[in-house]
């Protein structure tokens, strides 16, 4: 995915290319699973020198994550 930093007039100041990957191990005989999500900034341009990425984990009432903020 691409993050774009713009000024108040909409002019692009810089960008960051972000690689997001997800993998999951599921078993037919289990109600639990493990999911691995990796997020990596692979390229930044111009005014963007780094990116701080945060996300929350949530699910329906029938599940419960082991960590809400990995």
C-alpha positions as CSV (number, residue, x, y, z in Angstrom):
1,X,0.0,0.0,0.0
2,X,1.1,3.6,-0.5
3,X,1.0,6.3,2.2
4,X,0.9,9.8,0.7
5,X,1.8,12.9,2.7
6,X,0.2,16.1,1.3
7,X,0.2,19.7,2.2
8,X,-3.0,21.8,2.8
9,X,-3.4,22.5,-0.9
10,X,-3.2,18.8,-1.8
11,X,0.4,18.9,-3.2
12,X,2.3,15.6,-2.6
13,X,5.2,16.1,-0.2
14,X,6.3,12.5,0.0
15,X,5.3,8.9,0.0
16,X,6.0,5.6,1.8
17,X,5.5,2.2,0.3
18,X,4.3,-0.3,2.9
19,X,4.3,-4.0,2.5
20,X,1.6,-5.9,4.5
21,X,1.5,-9.7,4.7
22,X,-0.8,-12.0,6.6
23,X,-0.6,-15.8,7.1
24,X,-2.9,-18.0,9.1
25,X,-2.7,-21.6,10.4
26,X,-6.1,-23.3,10.5
27,X,-7.1,-26.8,11.4
28,X,-10.3,-28.6,10.6
29,X,-10.5,-30.1,14.1
30,X,-9.8,-26.9,16.2
31,X,-11.6,-23.7,17.1
32,X,-8.4,-21.8,17.6
33,X,-5.8,-20.5,15.1
34,X,-2.8,-18.4,14.9
35,X,-2.4,-15.4,12.5
36,X,0.8,-13.6,11.7
37,X,0.6,-10.1,10.3
38,X,3.8,-8.3,9.2
39,X,4.0,-4.7,8.2
40,X,7.2,-3.3,6.7
41,X,8.0,0.1,5.2
42,X,10.0,-0.7,2.1
43,X,10.6,2.8,0.6
44,X,10.2,6.4,1.5
45,X,10.5,9.5,-0.7
46,X,11.0,13.2,-0.2
47,X,9.5,14.7,3.0
48,X,8.6,11.2,4.4
49,X,11.6,9.9,6.3
50,X,9.9,7.3,8.5
51,X,6.4,6.0,9.3
52,X,5.1,4.9,12.7
53,X,2.5,2.2,12.1
54,X,0.0,1.0,14.8
55,X,-3.1,-1.1,14.6
56,X,-5.7,-2.7,16.9
57,X,-7.0,-6.2,16.7
58,X,-10.7,-6.8,17.1
59,X,-13.2,-9.6,16.3
60,X,-16.8,-10.6,16.8
61,X,-18.3,-11.7,20.1
62,X,-17.6,-15.4,19.3
63,X,-13.8,-14.9,19.5
64,X,-11.2,-13.2,21.6
65,X,-7.7,-12.1,20.5
66,X,-4.7,-12.9,22.6
67,X,-3.4,-9.4,22.2
68,X,-5.4,-6.3,21.1
69,X,-2.4,-4.2,20.4
70,X,0.5,-6.3,19.1
